[in-house]
């Protein structure tokens, strides 16, 4: 998701999306440790998306 799309969302939606991504990352880390993760590169993509969301949340907090 692009930053411009995230800026159009409200704060509650962004916070919910952050929680969703945190849960997804947790599951992916467990799968990776057990050797069951099919796409290890996806972890990096999800982490970057989380960082984008947190950046937009901090922008909106100002």
PDBQT receptor file of N, H, CA, C and O in Angstrom, charges set to zero:
ATOM      1  N   UNK A   1       0.844  -1.169   0.000  1.00  0.00    +0.000 N 
ATOM      2  CA  UNK A   1       0.000   0.000   0.000  1.00  0.00    +0.000 C 
ATOM      3  C   UNK A   1       0.900   1.246   0.000  1.00  0.00    +0.000 C 
ATOM      4  O   UNK A   1       1.901   1.297   0.715  1.00  0.00    +0.000 OA
ATOM      5  N   UNK A   2       0.544   2.206  -0.779  1.00  0.00    +0.000 N 
ATOM      6  H   UNK A   2      -0.270   2.164  -1.359  1.00  0.00    +0.000 HD
ATOM      7  CA  UNK A   2       1.355   3.413  -0.896  1.00  0.00    +0.000 C 
ATOM      8  C   UNK A   2       1.035   4.395   0.223  1.00  0.00    +0.000 C 
ATOM      9  O   UNK A   2      -0.044   4.358   0.813  1.00  0.00    +0.000 OA
ATOM     10  N   UNK A   3       1.994   5.275   0.503  1.00  0.00    +0.000 N 
ATOM     11  H   UNK A   3       2.871   5.306   0.024  1.00  0.00    +0.000 HD
ATOM     12  CA  UNK A   3       1.841   6.239   1.587  1.00  0.00    +0.000 C 
ATOM     13  C   UNK A   3       0.672   7.191   1.318  1.00  0.00    +0.000 C 
ATOM     14  O   UNK A   3      -0.021   7.597   2.250  1.00  0.00    +0.000 OA
ATOM     15  N   UNK A   4       0.453   7.544   0.061  1.00  0.00    +0.000 N 
ATOM     16  H   UNK A   4       1.017   7.214  -0.697  1.00  0.00    +0.000 HD
ATOM     17  CA  UNK A   4      -0.653   8.443  -0.270  1.00  0.00    +0.000 C 
ATOM     18  C   UNK A   4      -1.999   7.810   0.097  1.00  0.00    +0.000 C 
ATOM     19  O   UNK A   4      -2.902   8.495   0.577  1.00  0.00    +0.000 OA
ATOM     20  N   UNK A   5      -2.126   6.512  -0.131  1.00  0.00    +0.000 N 
ATOM     21  H   UNK A   5      -1.392   5.956  -0.521  1.00  0.00    +0.000 HD
ATOM     22  CA  UNK A   5      -3.361   5.813   0.239  1.00  0.00    +0.000 C 
ATOM     23  C   UNK A   5      -3.526   5.770   1.758  1.00  0.00    +0.000 C 
ATOM     24  O   UNK A   5      -4.637   5.890   2.276  1.00  0.00    +0.000 OA
ATOM     25  N   UNK A   6      -2.419   5.600   2.455  1.00  0.00    +0.000 N 
ATOM     26  H   UNK A   6      -1.518   5.503   2.034  1.00  0.00    +0.000 HD
ATOM     27  CA  UNK A   6      -2.474   5.545   3.914  1.00  0.00    +0.000 C 
ATOM     28  C   UNK A   6      -2.863   6.895   4.506  1.00  0.00    +0.000 C 
ATOM     29  O   UNK A   6      -3.570   6.958   5.512  1.00  0.00    +0.000 OA
ATOM     30  N   UNK A   7      -2.403   7.961   3.888  1.00  0.00    +0.000 N 
ATOM     31  H   UNK A   7      -1.828   7.909   3.071  1.00  0.00    +0.000 HD
ATOM     32  CA  UNK A   7      -2.725   9.302   4.406  1.00  0.00    +0.000 C 
ATOM     33  C   UNK A   7      -4.216   9.616   4.301  1.00  0.00    +0.000 C 
ATOM     34  O   UNK A   7      -4.724  10.463   5.035  1.00  0.00    +0.000 OA
ATOM     35  N   UNK A   8      -4.913   8.940   3.396  1.00  0.00    +0.000 N 
ATOM     36  H   UNK A   8      -4.500   8.252   2.800  1.00  0.00    +0.000 HD
ATOM     37  CA  UNK A   8      -6.355   9.158   3.243  1.00  0.00    +0.000 C 
ATOM     38  C   UNK A   8      -7.167   8.440   4.315  1.00  0.00    +0.000 C 
ATOM     39  O   UNK A   8      -8.340   8.754   4.515  1.00  0.00    +0.000 OA
ATOM     40  N   UNK A   9      -6.558   7.482   5.003  1.00  0.00    +0.000 N 
ATOM     41  H   UNK A   9      -5.605   7.227   4.840  1.00  0.00    +0.000 HD
ATOM     42  CA  UNK A   9      -7.264   6.718   6.039  1.00  0.00    +0.000 C 
ATOM     43  C   UNK A   9      -7.274   7.486   7.354  1.00  0.00    +0.000 C 
ATOM     44  O   UNK A   9      -6.433   8.353   7.590  1.00  0.00    +0.000 OA
ATOM     45  N   UNK A  10      -8.245   7.149   8.213  1.00  0.00    +0.000 N 
ATOM     46  H   UNK A  10      -8.928   6.444   8.021  1.00  0.00    +0.000 HD
ATOM     47  CA  UNK A  10      -8.283   7.802   9.525  1.00  0.00    +0.000 C 
ATOM     48  C   UNK A  10      -7.387   7.044  10.510  1.00  0.00    +0.000 C 
ATOM     49  O   UNK A  10      -6.918   5.943  10.223  1.00  0.00    +0.000 OA
ATOM     50  N   UNK A  11      -7.165   7.649  11.657  1.00  0.00    +0.000 N 
ATOM     51  H   UNK A  11      -7.546   8.543  11.890  1.00  0.00    +0.000 HD
ATOM     52  CA  UNK A  11      -6.212   7.133  12.642  1.00  0.00    +0.000 C 
ATOM     53  C   UNK A  11      -6.637   5.762  13.174  1.00  0.00    +0.000 C 
ATOM     54  O   UNK A  11      -5.793   4.883  13.349  1.00  0.00    +0.000 OA
ATOM     55  N   UNK A  12      -7.921   5.571  13.429  1.00  0.00    +0.000 N 
ATOM     56  H   UNK A  12      -8.606   6.285  13.287  1.00  0.00    +0.000 HD
ATOM     57  CA  UNK A  12      -8.386   4.303  13.979  1.00  0.00    +0.000 C 
ATOM     58  C   UNK A  12      -8.133   3.155  13.006  1.00  0.00    +0.000 C 
ATOM     59  O   UNK A  12      -7.734   2.065  13.414  1.00  0.00    +0.000 OA
ATOM     60  N   UNK A  13      -8.362   3.402  11.735  1.00  0.00    +0.000 N 
ATOM     61  H   UNK A  13      -8.686   4.288  11.403  1.00  0.00    +0.000 HD
ATOM     62  CA  UNK A  13      -8.130   2.378  10.724  1.00  0.00    +0.000 C 
ATOM     63  C   UNK A  13      -6.651   2.036  10.635  1.00  0.00    +0.000 C 
ATOM     64  O   UNK A  13      -6.285   0.867  10.509  1.00  0.00    +0.000 OA
ATOM     65  N   UNK A  14      -5.803   3.056  10.699  1.00  0.00    +0.000 N 
ATOM     66  H   UNK A  14      -6.101   4.006  10.801  1.00  0.00    +0.000 HD
ATOM     67  CA  UNK A  14      -4.358   2.822  10.641  1.00  0.00    +0.000 C 
ATOM     68  C   UNK A  14      -3.870   2.028  11.849  1.00  0.00    +0.000 C 
ATOM     69  O   UNK A  14      -3.022   1.146  11.718  1.00  0.00    +0.000 OA
ATOM     70  N   UNK A  15      -4.408   2.343  13.019  1.00  0.00    +0.000 N 
ATOM     71  H   UNK A  15      -5.097   3.059  13.125  1.00  0.00    +0.000 HD
ATOM     72  CA  UNK A  15      -4.014   1.606  14.225  1.00  0.00    +0.000 C 
ATOM     73  C   UNK A  15      -4.462   0.151  14.132  1.00  0.00    +0.000 C 
ATOM     74  O   UNK A  15      -3.728  -0.751  14.535  1.00  0.00    +0.000 OA
ATOM     75  N   UNK A  16      -5.652  -0.078  13.609  1.00  0.00    +0.000 N 
ATOM     76  H   UNK A  16      -6.248   0.655  13.282  1.00  0.00    +0.000 HD
ATOM     77  CA  UNK A  16      -6.137  -1.447  13.442  1.00  0.00    +0.000 C 
ATOM     78  C   UNK A  16      -5.264  -2.203  12.443  1.00  0.00    +0.000 C 
ATOM     79  O   UNK A  16      -4.955  -3.378  12.640  1.00  0.00    +0.000 OA
ATOM     80  N   UNK A  17      -4.876  -1.527  11.387  1.00  0.00    +0.000 N 
ATOM     81  H   UNK A  17      -5.127  -0.572  11.227  1.00  0.00    +0.000 HD
ATOM     82  CA  UNK A  17      -4.019  -2.147  10.379  1.00  0.00    +0.000 C 
ATOM     83  C   UNK A  17      -2.641  -2.478  10.964  1.00  0.00    +0.000 C 
ATOM     84  O   UNK A  17      -2.058  -3.510  10.633  1.00  0.00    +0.000 OA
ATOM     85  N   UNK A  18      -2.129  -1.611  11.824  1.00  0.00    +0.000 N 
ATOM     86  H   UNK A  18      -2.603  -0.773  12.093  1.00  0.00    +0.000 HD
ATOM     87  CA  UNK A  18      -0.851  -1.874  12.482  1.00  0.00    +0.000 C 
ATOM     88  C   UNK A  18      -0.947  -3.118  13.354  1.00  0.00    +0.000 C 
ATOM     89  O   UNK A  18      -0.044  -3.955  13.341  1.00  0.00    +0.000 OA
ATOM     90  N   UNK A  19      -2.015  -3.246  14.099  1.00  0.00    +0.000 N 
ATOM     91  H   UNK A  19      -2.749  -2.567  14.109  1.00  0.00    +0.000 HD
ATOM     92  CA  UNK A  19      -2.212  -4.428  14.947  1.00  0.00    +0.000 C 
ATOM     93  C   UNK A  19      -2.299  -5.690  14.097  1.00  0.00    +0.000 C 
ATOM     94  O   UNK A  19      -1.739  -6.728  14.452  1.00  0.00    +0.000 OA
ATOM     95  N   UNK A  20      -2.997  -5.595  12.989  1.00  0.00    +0.000 N 
ATOM     96  H   UNK A  20      -3.452  -4.752  12.701  1.00  0.00    +0.000 HD
ATOM     97  CA  UNK A  20      -3.142  -6.718  12.074  1.00  0.00    +0.000 C 
ATOM     98  C   UNK A  20      -1.769  -7.158  11.531  1.00  0.00    +0.000 C 
ATOM     99  O   UNK A  20      -1.468  -8.350  11.461  1.00  0.00    +0.000 OA
ATOM    100  N   UNK A  21      -0.958  -6.180  11.154  1.00  0.00    +0.000 N 
ATOM    101  H   UNK A  21      -1.203  -5.212  11.210  1.00  0.00    +0.000 HD
ATOM    102  CA  UNK A  21       0.367  -6.472  10.612  1.00  0.00    +0.000 C 
ATOM    103  C   UNK A  21       1.275  -7.057  11.693  1.00  0.00    +0.000 C 
ATOM    104  O   UNK A  21       2.068  -7.955  11.411  1.00  0.00    +0.000 OA
ATOM    105  N   UNK A  22       1.168  -6.560  12.920  1.00  0.00    +0.000 N 
ATOM    106  H   UNK A  22       0.523  -5.831  13.149  1.00  0.00    +0.000 HD
ATOM    107  CA  UNK A  22       1.957  -7.117  14.021  1.00  0.00    +0.000 C 
ATOM    108  C   UNK A  22       1.647  -8.596  14.216  1.00  0.00    +0.000 C 
ATOM    109  O   UNK A  22       2.552  -9.408  14.407  1.00  0.00    +0.000 OA
ATOM    110  N   UNK A  23       0.365  -8.939  14.168  1.00  0.00    +0.000 N 
ATOM    111  H   UNK A  23      -0.371  -8.280  14.014  1.00  0.00    +0.000 HD
ATOM    112  CA  UNK A  23      -0.036 -10.341  14.310  1.00  0.00    +0.000 C 
ATOM    113  C   UNK A  23       0.504 -11.182  13.152  1.00  0.00    +0.000 C 
ATOM    114  O   UNK A  23       0.978 -12.301  13.348  1.00  0.00    +0.000 OA
ATOM    115  N   UNK A  24       0.425 -10.628  11.958  1.00  0.00    +0.000 N 
ATOM    116  H   UNK A  24       0.040  -9.718  11.798  1.00  0.00    +0.000 HD
ATOM    117  CA  UNK A  24       0.919 -11.326  10.773  1.00  0.00    +0.000 C 
ATOM    118  C   UNK A  24       2.430 -11.571  10.875  1.00  0.00    +0.000 C 
ATOM    119  O   UNK A  24       2.910 -12.660  10.564  1.00  0.00    +0.000 OA
ATOM    120  N   UNK A  25       3.170 -10.552  11.313  1.00  0.00    +0.000 N 
ATOM    121  H   UNK A  25       2.780  -9.666  11.566  1.00  0.00    +0.000 HD
ATOM    122  CA  UNK A  25       4.618 -10.702  11.469  1.00  0.00    +0.000 C 
ATOM    123  C   UNK A  25       4.958 -11.760  12.516  1.00  0.00    +0.000 C 
ATOM    124  O   UNK A  25       5.892 -12.541  12.333  1.00  0.00    +0.000 OA
ATOM    125  N   UNK A  26       4.214 -11.784  13.592  1.00  0.00    +0.000 N 
ATOM    126  H   UNK A  26       3.455 -11.149  13.740  1.00  0.00    +0.000 HD
ATOM    127  CA  UNK A  26       4.437 -12.780  14.640  1.00  0.00    +0.000 C 
ATOM    128  C   UNK A  26       4.268 -14.193  14.079  1.00  0.00    +0.000 C 
ATOM    129  O   UNK A  26       5.101 -15.068  14.314  1.00  0.00    +0.000 OA
ATOM    130  N   UNK A  27       3.177 -14.402  13.335  1.00  0.00    +0.000 N 
ATOM    131  H   UNK A  27       2.500 -13.691  13.145  1.00  0.00    +0.000 HD
ATOM    132  CA  UNK A  27       2.939 -15.721  12.742  1.00  0.00    +0.000 C 
ATOM    133  C   UNK A  27       4.032 -16.085  11.734  1.00  0.00    +0.000 C 
ATOM    134  O   UNK A  27       4.458 -17.237  11.655  1.00  0.00    +0.000 OA
ATOM    135  N   UNK A  28       4.477 -15.090  10.968  1.00  0.00    +0.000 N 
ATOM    136  H   UNK A  28       4.130 -14.154  11.033  1.00  0.00    +0.000 HD
ATOM    137  CA  UNK A  28       5.513 -15.343   9.964  1.00  0.00    +0.000 C 
ATOM    138  C   UNK A  28       6.843 -15.706  10.627  1.00  0.00    +0.000 C 
ATOM    139  O   UNK A  28       7.560 -16.579  10.138  1.00  0.00    +0.000 OA
ATOM    140  N   UNK A  29       7.175 -15.042  11.734  1.00  0.00    +0.000 N 
ATOM    141  H   UNK A  29       6.592 -14.333  12.131  1.00  0.00    +0.000 HD
ATOM    142  CA  UNK A  29       8.415 -15.360  12.445  1.00  0.00    +0.000 C 
ATOM    143  C   UNK A  29       8.395 -16.783  12.988  1.00  0.00    +0.000 C 
ATOM    144  O   UNK A  29       9.401 -17.490  12.938  1.00  0.00    +0.000 OA
ATOM    145  N   UNK A  30       7.246 -17.196  13.506  1.00  0.00    +0.000 N 
ATOM    146  H   UNK A  30       6.428 -16.622  13.547  1.00  0.00    +0.000 HD
ATOM    147  CA  UNK A  30       7.119 -18.564  14.019  1.00  0.00    +0.000 C 
ATOM    148  C   UNK A  30       7.267 -19.565  12.880  1.00  0.00    +0.000 C 
ATOM    149  O   UNK A  30       7.956 -20.575  13.019  1.00  0.00    +0.000 OA
ATOM    150  N   UNK A  31       6.616 -19.280  11.755  1.00  0.00    +0.000 N 
ATOM    151  H   UNK A  31       6.056 -18.459  11.643  1.00  0.00    +0.000 HD
ATOM    152  CA  UNK A  31       6.723 -20.176  10.608  1.00  0.00    +0.000 C 
ATOM    153  C   UNK A  31       8.166 -20.266  10.113  1.00  0.00    +0.000 C 
ATOM    154  O   UNK A  31       8.636 -21.338   9.733  1.00  0.00    +0.000 OA
ATOM    155  N   UNK A  32       8.857 -19.134  10.122  1.00  0.00    +0.000 N 
ATOM    156  H   UNK A  32       8.474 -18.263  10.430  1.00  0.00    +0.000 HD
ATOM    157  CA  UNK A  32      10.253 -19.122   9.679  1.00  0.00    +0.000 C 
ATOM    158  C   UNK A  32      11.125 -19.968  10.593  1.00  0.00    +0.000 C 
ATOM    159  O   UNK A  32      11.995 -20.703  10.125  1.00  0.00    +0.000 OA
ATOM    160  N   UNK A  33      10.894 -19.865  11.891  1.00  0.00    +0.000 N 
ATOM    161  H   UNK A  33      10.188 -19.267  12.271  1.00  0.00    +0.000 HD
ATOM    162  CA  UNK A  33      11.707 -20.630  12.839  1.00  0.00    +0.000 C 
ATOM    163  C   UNK A  33      11.474 -22.133  12.697  1.00  0.00    +0.000 C 
ATOM    164  O   UNK A  33      12.367 -22.931  12.983  1.00  0.00    +0.000 OA
ATOM    165  N   UNK A  34      10.288 -22.516  12.261  1.00  0.00    +0.000 N 
ATOM    166  H   UNK A  34       9.562 -21.868  12.029  1.00  0.00    +0.000 HD
ATOM    167  CA  UNK A  34       9.985 -23.938  12.071  1.00  0.00    +0.000 C 
ATOM    168  C   UNK A  34      10.294 -24.404  10.647  1.00  0.00    +0.000 C 
ATOM    169  O   UNK A  34      10.147 -25.585  10.331  1.00  0.00    +0.000 OA
ATOM    170  N   UNK A  35      10.719 -23.485   9.801  1.00  0.00    +0.000 N 
ATOM    171  H   UNK A  35      10.839 -22.526  10.058  1.00  0.00    +0.000 HD
ATOM    172  CA  UNK A  35      11.062 -23.856   8.436  1.00  0.00    +0.000 C 
ATOM    173  C   UNK A  35       9.865 -24.033   7.528  1.00  0.00    +0.000 C 
ATOM    174  O   UNK A  35       9.969 -24.694   6.494  1.00  0.00    +0.000 OA
ATOM    175  N   UNK A  36       8.736 -23.460   7.887  1.00  0.00    +0.000 N 
ATOM    176  H   UNK A  36       8.651 -22.923   8.727  1.00  0.00    +0.000 HD
ATOM    177  CA  UNK A  36       7.516 -23.633   7.111  1.00  0.00    +0.000 C 
ATOM    178  C   UNK A  36       7.151 -22.404   6.274  1.00  0.00    +0.000 C 
ATOM    179  O   UNK A  36       6.176 -22.435   5.524  1.00  0.00    +0.000 OA
ATOM    180  N   UNK A  37       7.916 -21.338   6.396  1.00  0.00    +0.000 N 
ATOM    181  H   UNK A  37       8.708 -21.313   7.005  1.00  0.00    +0.000 HD
ATOM    182  CA  UNK A  37       7.592 -20.108   5.675  1.00  0.00    +0.000 C 
ATOM    183  C   UNK A  37       7.936 -20.287   4.201  1.00  0.00    +0.000 C 
ATOM    184  O   UNK A  37       9.071 -20.618   3.855  1.00  0.00    +0.000 OA
ATOM    185  N   UNK A  38       6.943 -20.066   3.332  1.00  0.00    +0.000 N 
ATOM    186  H   UNK A  38       6.021 -19.797   3.612  1.00  0.00    +0.000 HD
ATOM    187  CA  UNK A  38       7.139 -20.288   1.906  1.00  0.00    +0.000 C 
ATOM    188  C   UNK A  38       7.861 -19.129   1.227  1.00  0.00    +0.000 C 
ATOM    189  O   UNK A  38       8.636 -19.346   0.296  1.00  0.00    +0.000 OA
ATOM    190  N   UNK A  39       7.619 -17.912   1.678  1.00  0.00    +0.000 N 
ATOM    191  H   UNK A  39       6.989 -17.736   2.435  1.00  0.00    +0.000 HD
ATOM    192  CA  UNK A  39       8.226 -16.739   1.046  1.00  0.00    +0.000 C 
ATOM    193  C   UNK A  39       8.934 -15.894   2.102  1.00  0.00    +0.000 C 
ATOM    194  O   UNK A  39       8.328 -14.976   2.655  1.00  0.00    +0.000 OA
ATOM    195  N   UNK A  40      10.201 -16.182   2.393  1.00  0.00    +0.000 N 
ATOM    196  H   UNK A  40      10.693 -16.928   1.944  1.00  0.00    +0.000 HD
ATOM    197  CA  UNK A  40      10.925 -15.439   3.431  1.00  0.00    +0.000 C 
ATOM    198  C   UNK A  40      11.080 -13.954   3.109  1.00  0.00    +0.000 C 
ATOM    199  O   UNK A  40      11.199 -13.138   4.023  1.00  0.00    +0.000 OA
ATOM    200  N   UNK A  41      11.079 -13.596   1.848  1.00  0.00    +0.000 N 
ATOM    201  H   UNK A  41      10.982 -14.258   1.106  1.00  0.00    +0.000 HD
ATOM    202  CA  UNK A  41      11.206 -12.192   1.457  1.00  0.00    +0.000 C 
ATOM    203  C   UNK A  41       9.991 -11.367   1.812  1.00  0.00    +0.000 C 
ATOM    204  O   UNK A  41      10.060 -10.139   1.850  1.00  0.00    +0.000 OA
ATOM    205  N   UNK A  42       8.891 -12.021   2.070  1.00  0.00    +0.000 N 
ATOM    206  H   UNK A  42       8.835 -13.019   2.039  1.00  0.00    +0.000 HD
ATOM    207  CA  UNK A  42       7.659 -11.297   2.404  1.00  0.00    +0.000 C 
ATOM    208  C   UNK A  42       7.755 -10.626   3.773  1.00  0.00    +0.000 C 
ATOM    209  O   UNK A  42       7.074  -9.630   4.016  1.00  0.00    +0.000 OA
ATOM    210  N   UNK A  43       8.580 -11.149   4.661  1.00  0.00    +0.000 N 
ATOM    211  H   UNK A  43       9.134 -11.959   4.463  1.00  0.00    +0.000 HD
ATOM    212  CA  UNK A  43       8.746 -10.539   5.977  1.00  0.00    +0.000 C 
ATOM    213  C   UNK A  43       9.237  -9.105   5.820  1.00  0.00    +0.000 C 
ATOM    214  O   UNK A  43       8.731  -8.195   6.477  1.00  0.00    +0.000 OA
ATOM    215  N   UNK A  44      10.212  -8.910   4.957  1.00  0.00    +0.000 N 
ATOM    216  H   UNK A  44      10.622  -9.649   4.424  1.00  0.00    +0.000 HD
ATOM    217  CA  UNK A  44      10.757  -7.572   4.732  1.00  0.00    +0.000 C 
ATOM    218  C   UNK A  44       9.689  -6.634   4.161  1.00  0.00    +0.000 C 
ATOM    219  O   UNK A  44       9.608  -5.472   4.558  1.00  0.00    +0.000 OA
ATOM    220  N   UNK A  45       8.885  -7.127   3.247  1.00  0.00    +0.000 N 
ATOM    221  H   UNK A  45       8.951  -8.071   2.924  1.00  0.00    +0.000 HD
ATOM    222  CA  UNK A  45       7.819  -6.312   2.661  1.00  0.00    +0.000 C 
ATOM    223  C   UNK A  45       6.801  -5.896   3.713  1.00  0.00    +0.000 C 
ATOM    224  O   UNK A  45       6.363  -4.746   3.737  1.00  0.00    +0.000 OA
ATOM    225  N   UNK A  46       6.429  -6.821   4.574  1.00  0.00    +0.000 N 
ATOM    226  H   UNK A  46       6.785  -7.755   4.555  1.00  0.00    +0.000 HD
ATOM    227  CA  UNK A  46       5.443  -6.532   5.622  1.00  0.00    +0.000 C 
ATOM    228  C   UNK A  46       6.016  -5.542   6.633  1.00  0.00    +0.000 C 
ATOM    229  O   UNK A  46       5.310  -4.649   7.102  1.00  0.00    +0.000 OA
ATOM    230  N   UNK A  47       7.289  -5.699   6.966  1.00  0.00    +0.000 N 
ATOM    231  H   UNK A  47       7.863  -6.425   6.586  1.00  0.00    +0.000 HD
ATOM    232  CA  UNK A  47       7.923  -4.763   7.909  1.00  0.00    +0.000 C 
ATOM    233  C   UNK A  47       7.958  -3.345   7.338  1.00  0.00    +0.000 C 
ATOM    234  O   UNK A  47       7.751  -2.371   8.062  1.00  0.00    +0.000 OA
ATOM    235  N   UNK A  48       8.216  -3.239   6.053  1.00  0.00    +0.000 N 
ATOM    236  H   UNK A  48       8.384  -4.030   5.464  1.00  0.00    +0.000 HD
ATOM    237  CA  UNK A  48       8.241  -1.916   5.425  1.00  0.00    +0.000 C 
ATOM    238  C   UNK A  48       6.853  -1.285   5.401  1.00  0.00    +0.000 C 
ATOM    239  O   UNK A  48       6.706  -0.079   5.597  1.00  0.00    +0.000 OA
ATOM    240  N   UNK A  49       5.838  -2.113   5.158  1.00  0.00    +0.000 N 
ATOM    241  H   UNK A  49       5.957  -3.093   4.999  1.00  0.00    +0.000 HD
ATOM    242  CA  UNK A  49       4.477  -1.593   5.175  1.00  0.00    +0.000 C 
ATOM    243  C   UNK A  49       4.112  -1.088   6.573  1.00  0.00    +0.000 C 
ATOM    244  O   UNK A  49       3.468  -0.049   6.719  1.00  0.00    +0.000 OA
ATOM    245  N   UNK A  50       4.531  -1.832   7.593  1.00  0.00    +0.000 N 
ATOM    246  H   UNK A  50       5.054  -2.676   7.474  1.00  0.00    +0.000 HD
ATOM    247  CA  UNK A  50       4.285  -1.411   8.981  1.00  0.00    +0.000 C 
ATOM    248  C   UNK A  50       4.977  -0.082   9.261  1.00  0.00    +0.000 C 
ATOM    249  O   UNK A  50       4.405   0.798   9.904  1.00  0.00    +0.000 OA
ATOM    250  N   UNK A  51       6.201   0.061   8.782  1.00  0.00    +0.000 N 
ATOM    251  H   UNK A  51       6.666  -0.653   8.259  1.00  0.00    +0.000 HD
ATOM    252  CA  UNK A  51       6.944   1.309   8.991  1.00  0.00    +0.000 C 
ATOM    253  C   UNK A  51       6.247   2.479   8.302  1.00  0.00    +0.000 C 
ATOM    254  O   UNK A  51       6.199   3.581   8.849  1.00  0.00    +0.000 OA
ATOM    255  N   UNK A  52       5.708   2.246   7.110  1.00  0.00    +0.000 N 
ATOM    256  H   UNK A  52       5.747   1.351   6.666  1.00  0.00    +0.000 HD
ATOM    257  CA  UNK A  52       4.972   3.309   6.414  1.00  0.00    +0.000 C 
ATOM    258  C   UNK A  52       3.760   3.758   7.223  1.00  0.00    +0.000 C 
ATOM    259  O   UNK A  52       3.488   4.951   7.356  1.00  0.00    +0.000 OA
ATOM    260  N   UNK A  53       3.043   2.784   7.757  1.00  0.00    +0.000 N 
ATOM    261  H   UNK A  53       3.263   1.814   7.649  1.00  0.00    +0.000 HD
ATOM    262  CA  UNK A  53       1.847   3.106   8.540  1.00  0.00    +0.000 C 
ATOM    263  C   UNK A  53       2.226   3.893   9.784  1.00  0.00    +0.000 C 
ATOM    264  O   UNK A  53       1.571   4.880  10.118  1.00  0.00    +0.000 OA
ATOM    265  N   UNK A  54       3.279   3.462  10.472  1.00  0.00    +0.000 N 
ATOM    266  H   UNK A  54       3.811   2.660  10.200  1.00  0.00    +0.000 HD
ATOM    267  CA  UNK A  54       3.702   4.174  11.679  1.00  0.00    +0.000 C 
ATOM    268  C   UNK A  54       4.165   5.591  11.354  1.00  0.00    +0.000 C 
ATOM    269  O   UNK A  54       3.940   6.512  12.138  1.00  0.00    +0.000 OA
ATOM    270  N   UNK A  55       4.804   5.767  10.213  1.00  0.00    +0.000 N 
ATOM    271  H   UNK A  55       4.987   5.019   9.576  1.00  0.00    +0.000 HD
ATOM    272  CA  UNK A  55       5.238   7.101   9.793  1.00  0.00    +0.000 C 
ATOM    273  C   UNK A  55       4.035   8.010   9.567  1.00  0.00    +0.000 C 
ATOM    274  O   UNK A  55       4.032   9.163   9.999  1.00  0.00    +0.000 OA
ATOM    275  N   UNK A  56       3.023   7.493   8.897  1.00  0.00    +0.000 N 
ATOM    276  H   UNK A  56       3.025   6.556   8.546  1.00  0.00    +0.000 HD
ATOM    277  CA  UNK A  56       1.829   8.288   8.630  1.00  0.00    +0.000 C 
ATOM    278  C   UNK A  56       1.116   8.623   9.949  1.00  0.00    +0.000 C 
ATOM    279  O   UNK A  56       0.610   9.732  10.119  1.00  0.00    +0.000 OA
ATOM    280  N   UNK A  57       1.078   7.664  10.875  1.00  0.00    +0.000 N 
ATOM    281  H   UNK A  57       1.488   6.763  10.737  1.00  0.00    +0.000 HD
ATOM    282  CA  UNK A  57       0.456   7.933  12.180  1.00  0.00    +0.000 C 
ATOM    283  C   UNK A  57       1.186   9.053  12.913  1.00  0.00    +0.000 C 
ATOM    284  O   UNK A  57       0.552   9.909  13.529  1.00  0.00    +0.000 OA
ATOM    285  N   UNK A  58       2.506   9.051  12.850  1.00  0.00    +0.000 N 
ATOM    286  H   UNK A  58       3.022   8.355  12.350  1.00  0.00    +0.000 HD
ATOM    287  CA  UNK A  58       3.267  10.114  13.503  1.00  0.00    +0.000 C 
ATOM    288  C   UNK A  58       3.035  11.455  12.816  1.00  0.00    +0.000 C 
ATOM    289  O   UNK A  58       2.990  12.488  13.484  1.00  0.00    +0.000 OA
ATOM    290  N   UNK A  59       2.889  11.457  11.502  1.00  0.00    +0.000 N 
ATOM    291  H   UNK A  59       2.926  10.618  10.959  1.00  0.00    +0.000 HD
ATOM    292  CA  UNK A  59       2.582  12.689  10.780  1.00  0.00    +0.000 C 
ATOM    293  C   UNK A  59       1.231  13.249  11.219  1.00  0.00    +0.000 C 
ATOM    294  O   UNK A  59       1.072  14.456  11.399  1.00  0.00    +0.000 OA
ATOM    295  N   UNK A  60       0.267  12.354  11.386  1.00  0.00    +0.000 N 
ATOM    296  H   UNK A  60       0.396  11.374  11.239  1.00  0.00    +0.000 HD
ATOM    297  CA  UNK A  60      -1.078  12.801  11.772  1.00  0.00    +0.000 C 
ATOM    298  C   UNK A  60      -1.118  13.272  13.209  1.00  0.00    +0.000 C 
ATOM    299  O   UNK A  60      -1.988  14.063  13.573  1.00  0.00    +0.000 OA
ATOM    300  N   UNK A  61      -0.188  12.802  14.042  1.00  0.00    +0.000 N 
ATOM    301  H   UNK A  61       0.519  12.159  13.747  1.00  0.00    +0.000 HD
ATOM    302  CA  UNK A  61      -0.170  13.193  15.447  1.00  0.00    +0.000 C 
ATOM    303  C   UNK A  61       0.284  14.632  15.631  1.00  0.00    +0.000 C 
ATOM    304  O   UNK A  61       0.003  15.245  16.660  1.00  0.00    +0.000 OA
ATOM    305  N   UNK A  62       0.975  15.167  14.652  1.00  0.00    +0.000 N 
ATOM    306  H   UNK A  62       1.203  14.669  13.816  1.00  0.00    +0.000 HD
ATOM    307  CA  UNK A  62       1.480  16.546  14.769  1.00  0.00    +0.000 C 
ATOM    308  C   UNK A  62       0.390  17.572  14.639  1.00  0.00    +0.000 C 
ATOM    309  O   UNK A  62       0.658  18.771  14.715  1.00  0.00    +0.000 OA
TER     310      UNK A  62
